[in-house]
Amino acid sequence: MTASPKTGALLVNLGTPAAPDSKAVGAYLREFLGDPCVINIPGPIRWLLVNLLIAPTRAPKSAEAYQKIWTKQGSPLLVHSYALRDALAERLADYPLDVAMRYGRPTIESALERLSLRGCERVVCLPLYPHAAASSTGTAIIAVREAAAKLDGLKVEVVDEYFDHPAWIEAVRAVTAPALAAQPVDHVLFSFHGLPESQVRKADVGNSCLTSDSCCEPLCNTNRHCYRAQCLSSALSIATALELRPGSWSSAFQSRLGPAKWLEPSTVNALTALAQEGTKRVAVIAPGFAADNLETLEELKMEGKEIFLEAGGEELHVIPCLNADPTWVEGVAQILEPHL
């Protein structure tokens, strides 16, 4: 009988600059925004836009933002990713495990090389994005397969998005419920990473994408691969698990870049509207992020709070991401195990 090939697992997250300074942030932005899956315009125009305009102007400001959240151990995203890897390695002790960043370090190629050196002939890769989009899961899949092609004989399998996986829903509920119990609020806002509408439409298979406010609800075969439909579906599942009353929660999209039309409503506008309507206490959940990072710690917890308070709100609580919570460690194990 032929022995089964040794299987390992690789967790892939978005990435982080190596340091909170303009040089490192600029390098990170050029790699990130230079990806055609992120800014889908002709290559020469994208190069000019990123290298001569966006990176030089955004790097100093972004570096200041990173300095606000940087820890003694380094980037929060990387710190939490390593913690998740280490905890998961104990849970899945029979399988070599590593973590990689789509942009920055540790690279996907170096992580696959390490797993190959540990004897792996097959690697199951899990992009740590619950929802599918060309600029997240799509580019991660491309990078994994390109890196694996350079390693003779290494086979890779990429696990699909997990926006409706019961283990992920339960992990979000388990992290969120105690926080809401400790700090009761009037409204819960689910904040997902925004996308340009043009990118969302590319996943449309029924010519109905963004044709009405309700085109993404309910989730069905026609819209199942739509990023917005997946986000709204997972918000409903989490709200149901948390036993939130109808009307006591809503969804929005954050982190916009450039003049293109993005998914609505924006998180900034949603927070402003809630405050102006008299909602005093709001909790923000960002379930699309597996680990706390610049978008949750600075954009939501600092900028979001300032916006909400200036508009008349009184309390804004940003719920921590799953990070390396034990329920999420178990959740990742349950997502991976059928593929190992």
C-alpha positions in Angstrom: 0.0 0.0 0.0 1.3 3.4 -0.9 1.7 5.8 2.0 -0.4 8.9 2.0 1.6 12.1 1.3 2.4 14.2 4.4 0.0 17.0 4.6 0.6 20.5 6.2 -1.6 23.6 6.5 -1.0 27.2 5.8 -2.9 30.2 7.1 -2.8 33.2 4.8 -3.6 36.8 5.9 -3.5 40.1 4.1 -0.2 41.6 5.3 1.5 44.4 7.1 4.4 46.7 6.7 7.6 45.7 8.4 7.8 48.8 10.5 5.6 51.9 11.2 7.6 54.3 9.2 7.1 55.9 5.8 9.7 53.9 4.0 8.3 50.5 5.2 4.7 51.6 4.7 5.5 52.9 1.3 7.0 49.6 0.2 4.0 47.8 1.6 1.5 50.1 -0.2 3.4 49.6 -3.5 3.2 45.8 -3.2 -0.4 45.8 -2.1 -1.8 48.4 -4.4 0.3 47.3 -7.3 -1.6 44.0 -7.4 -4.0 44.0 -10.4 -6.5 42.1 -8.3 -6.7 45.2 -5.9 -6.6 48.0 -8.5 -7.9 46.5 -11.7 -6.7 49.0 -14.3 -4.1 48.7 -17.1 -0.6 47.9 -15.7 1.3 51.0 -16.8 -1.5 53.3 -15.5 -1.6 51.4 -12.2 2.2 51.7 -11.8 2.1 55.4 -12.3 -0.9 55.9 -10.0 0.6 53.8 -7.2 4.2 54.7 -7.4 3.9 58.4 -8.2 0.8 59.4 -6.4 -0.8 57.1 -3.9 2.3 55.6 -2.2 4.2 58.9 -1.8 1.2 60.8 -0.5 -0.4 58.1 1.7 2.7 56.5 3.2 3.5 59.3 5.8 -0.2 59.5 6.9 -0.5 55.7 7.1 2.8 55.5 9.0 1.4 57.8 11.6 -1.7 55.6 11.9 0.4 52.5 12.3 2.4 54.2 15.0 -0.7 54.5 17.0 -1.4 50.8 17.1 2.1 49.3 16.9 3.0 47.1 19.8 6.3 46.1 21.4 6.0 42.8 19.7 5.3 44.4 16.3 2.3 44.7 14.0 -0.9 43.6 15.8 -2.0 41.7 12.7 1.2 39.7 12.6 1.3 39.1 16.4 -2.3 37.8 16.4 -1.6 35.6 13.3 1.4 34.0 14.9 -0.6 33.4 18.1 -3.3 31.7 16.1 -0.7 29.6 14.3 0.9 28.5 17.6 -2.4 27.6 19.3 -3.6 25.8 16.2 -0.3 23.8 16.0 -1.2 22.3 19.4 -4.7 21.5 18.3 -3.6 19.9 15.0 -0.4 18.4 16.3 -0.2 15.8 13.5 0.1 18.4 10.8 2.9 20.9 10.1 1.5 24.4 10.2 2.6 27.8 9.2 1.3 31.3 8.5 2.0 33.7 5.6 1.1 37.2 4.4 -0.2 37.9 0.9 1.8 41.2 1.0 4.9 41.7 3.1 6.5 39.1 5.3 6.5 36.2 6.0 5.9 35.5 2.3 3.7 32.7 0.9 6.7 31.3 -1.0 8.9 31.2 2.1 6.2 29.5 4.2 5.5 26.8 1.5 9.3 26.2 1.4 9.4 25.7 5.1 6.5 23.3 5.0 8.2 21.4 2.1 11.4 21.1 4.1 9.4 19.7 7.0 8.4 16.8 4.7 5.1 18.1 3.4 4.1 16.9 -0.1 0.6 18.5 0.1 -0.4 21.7 1.8 -4.0 22.8 2.6 -4.2 26.6 2.5 -6.8 28.7 4.3 -7.0 32.4 3.3 -8.3 34.1 6.5 -11.1 35.9 4.8 -14.7 34.8 5.5 -16.0 36.4 2.3 -14.8 35.9 -1.3 -13.5 38.8 -3.3 -10.9 39.0 -6.1 -8.9 41.4 -4.0 -8.7 39.0 -1.0 -9.4 35.3 -1.6 -8.8 35.6 -5.3 -5.3 37.1 -5.1 -4.3 34.8 -2.3 -5.3 31.8 -4.4 -3.2 33.1 -7.3 -0.2 33.7 -5.1 -0.4 30.3 -3.4 -0.6 28.4 -6.7 2.3 30.5 -8.3 4.5 29.9 -5.2 3.7 26.1 -5.2 4.5 25.8 -8.9 8.1 26.8 -8.0 8.4 23.8 -5.6 8.6 20.6 -7.6 6.0 18.1 -6.5 4.3 20.2 -3.9 0.5 20.0 -4.2 -1.8 22.6 -2.7 -5.5 22.8 -2.0 -7.1 26.1 -1.1 -10.1 26.0 1.2 -13.2 28.1 0.1 -14.5 31.1 2.0 -16.2 30.3 5.2 -18.8 33.1 5.6 -21.5 30.5 6.4 -19.5 27.9 8.3 -21.1 27.2 11.7 -17.8 27.1 13.5 -17.0 30.6 12.3 -20.4 31.9 13.2 -20.1 30.4 16.7 -16.6 31.9 17.2 -17.9 35.4 16.4 -20.8 34.8 18.7 -18.6 33.6 21.5 -16.3 36.6 21.3 -19.1 39.1 20.9 -21.7 38.0 23.3 -19.7 38.7 26.5 -18.7 42.1 25.3 -22.3 43.1 24.6 -23.3 41.8 27.9 -20.6 43.8 29.7 -21.4 47.0 27.8 -25.1 47.0 26.6 -25.7 49.2 23.6 -28.7 50.6 21.6 -27.5 49.4 18.2 -24.9 46.9 16.7 -23.2 47.9 13.5 -21.6 45.2 11.4 -18.7 46.8 9.5 -17.2 45.0 6.5 -14.3 45.9 4.3 -15.6 47.9 1.4 -15.2 47.1 -2.3 -15.7 49.1 -5.5 -19.1 48.2 -7.0 -17.3 47.3 -10.3 -15.4 44.6 -8.5 -18.6 43.2 -6.9 -20.4 43.1 -10.2 -17.7 40.9 -11.8 -18.9 38.0 -9.6 -22.5 38.4 -10.9 -23.9 35.4 -12.6 -27.6 36.5 -12.9 -27.3 40.1 -14.2 -29.0 41.3 -11.1 -26.0 42.6 -9.1 -26.7 45.9 -7.3 -29.9 46.5 -9.3 -31.9 47.0 -6.1 -31.4 47.4 -2.4 -32.6 43.9 -1.8 -30.8 42.1 -4.7 -28.4 40.4 -2.2 -31.1 39.1 0.1 -31.8 36.3 0.7 -28.7 34.4 -0.2 -29.4 32.0 -3.1 -27.6 30.2 -6.0 -27.7 33.4 -8.1 -25.9 35.6 -5.6 -24.0 33.1 -3.5 -20.6 34.2 -4.9 -21.4 37.9 -4.5 -19.3 39.6 -1.8 -22.0 41.9 -0.6 -24.5 39.0 -0.4 -22.1 36.9 1.6 -21.5 39.8 4.0 -25.2 40.5 4.6 -25.9 36.8 5.0 -23.2 36.4 7.6 -24.4 39.5 9.4 -27.9 38.0 9.6 -26.5 34.7 10.9 -24.4 36.3 13.5 -27.2 38.6 14.6 -29.5 35.6 14.9 -26.9 33.7 17.0 -26.6 36.8 19.2 -30.4 37.0 19.5 -30.3 40.6 18.4 -33.8 42.2 17.9 -34.8 43.2 14.3 -34.0 46.9 13.8 -31.3 46.8 16.5 -28.5 46.1 14.0 -27.4 47.0 10.5 -24.5 46.6 8.1 -22.0 49.0 6.5 -18.7 49.0 4.5 -15.5 50.7 5.5 -11.9 51.5 4.2 -12.6 53.3 0.9 -9.9 54.3 -1.5 -10.1 56.5 -4.6 -13.0 58.1 -6.4 -14.8 55.0 -7.7 -18.3 54.2 -6.4 -18.0 51.8 -3.5 -20.5 49.6 -1.7 -23.0 51.5 0.4 -23.6 52.6 3.1 -20.2 53.6 4.3 -19.3 52.9 7.9 -18.6 56.6 8.4 -22.0 57.7 7.1 -23.7 54.9 9.1 -22.1 56.0 12.3 -23.0 59.6 11.6 -26.6 58.8 10.8 -27.0 56.7 13.9 -25.7 59.4 16.2 -27.8 62.1 14.5 -30.9 59.9 14.9 -30.4 59.9 18.6 -28.7 56.5 19.0 -26.3 57.0 22.0 -24.5 53.7 22.4 -23.3 51.6 19.5 -21.2 48.5 19.2 -19.2 47.8 16.0 -18.4 44.3 14.9 -15.9 43.8 12.1 -16.4 40.0 11.4 -14.6 40.2 8.0 -11.3 40.7 9.7 -9.8 37.6 11.3 -7.3 39.6 13.4 -7.2 43.1 14.7 -5.3 45.5 12.5 -5.1 49.1 11.2 -8.7 49.0 10.0 -10.1 47.9 13.3 -7.8 49.5 15.8 -7.2 52.9 14.2 -10.0 53.3 11.6 -12.8 52.0 13.7 -11.7 52.3 17.4 -10.1 55.7 17.0 -11.4 57.5 13.9 -14.8 55.8 14.1 -15.3 56.8 17.8 -14.3 60.4 17.1 -16.8 60.6 14.2 -19.6 59.1 16.3 -19.0 61.3 19.3 -18.8 64.5 17.1 -22.1 63.6 15.5 -23.8 63.4 18.9 -23.2 59.8 20.1 -22.0 59.0 23.6 -20.4 55.6 23.5 -18.8 53.5 20.7 -17.5 50.1 21.5 -15.5 48.2 18.9 -15.6 44.4 19.6 -12.2 42.7 19.3 -11.6 40.5 16.3 -11.3 36.7 16.7 -7.5 36.9 16.9 -6.4 33.7 18.7 -9.5 33.2 20.9 -9.9 29.5 21.8 -13.2 29.3 20.1 -11.6 30.5 16.8 -8.7 28.1 17.2 -11.3 25.3 17.4 -13.2 26.9 14.5 -10.2 27.0 12.2 -9.4 23.4 13.1 -13.0 22.4 12.2 -12.7 24.2 8.9 -9.4 22.6 8.0 -9.9 19.1 9.2 -12.1 17.8 6.4 -9.3 18.8 4.0 -6.4 17.3 5.9 
